[in-house]
Amino acid sequence: MTALRADLHIVGGTEGTAPAENDEWYRLVEAILFAASDPVDEKVLKARLPEGMDLMALLDRLAAEYAPRGVNLVRVAGMWALRTASDLGPLLIREAGPPKKLSRAAIETLAIVAYHQPVTRAEIEEIRGVTISTGTLDILIETGWVRLRGRRRAPGRPVTYGTTEDFLVHFGLDSIDDLPGLDELKGAGFLEGRLPSGFSVPMPSDDPNLHEDEDPLEEPPLDFSIAPDAEPAAPAAGDEAATEPPADKDGTRKG
C-alpha cells in the first residue's frame, strides 16, 4: 500500500486518484497551456482541476517531459507557458517578421526604469546624463513594457514610471529579481573597462504598491457643490416678537 501511494504521488495525483484518471488531468493542463496565447496563472489551472489535485506535481511532470523537446514549459511573471526552447530561438528568427528595434535612448531608458523604479523623468535624465524626448517614454508605454505608477511627493508632483507584467513576459523573466546583477552584466560583456570606485547595480523592485513618497495618479475630485440653505427655524411657542398678527380681508393687520 505504501508503494502504491508513492507511485500515485510520482504520477502527480492525490492518494485517492487513480493513475489513469490522473493522466486525463495531466493532458488537460497540457492542452490549456498549449491553447493559451498568453501565460496561464496557476489559479486558472487549479479551477479546472478537482479539489485536492496536486497541480505542481503535474507541472513538474510536464516540465520534465518537455525539457528535451523543441518546446519547453517555462515560468514567466509567476505564470506558466509553453515556449520555444532557448537554443532553437536563433534558428527560428528567420521565419519571423523583422522585429521592431528600439533606439539606444529607449533601451537605456527602459533599463533605468527596470532597475530604478519607481523613477521620474527627471531622475532618468539625471542617471543618463542627457535629456530624453517625450516620445521615448511614450514608445515604451505603447509597447506595454512601462506604465505610469503614481506621482512623486515633490514640487511639481512629477509622474513616476515602472515596468509591467508584459515586460516580464516578453523578456522571459519570472520576476523582476531575475534581472542580471553586476557580475552577470560583466560576464555578458555589457560592462567593459574599468568601472568607477563604488559602482553598483541597484536591486530592482516592481512592487505594485505605491511607495511612501508616491501619491495615486488620480486624486479624488474637489467638491465644489454648494450646500442648500438651512430651512428657517419655526418660532418658539409664546414668542410674540417672531409671530405676526393675522391680516384682515383688506390687507391691514390688527394691533
Beta strands, then each sheet from edge to edge (+ up, - down):
strand 1: 71-76
strand 2: 79-84
strand 3: 119-120
strand 4: 146-152
strand 5: 159-163
strand 6: 214-215
sheet 1: 1+ 2-
sheet 2: 3+ 5- 4+ 6-
end
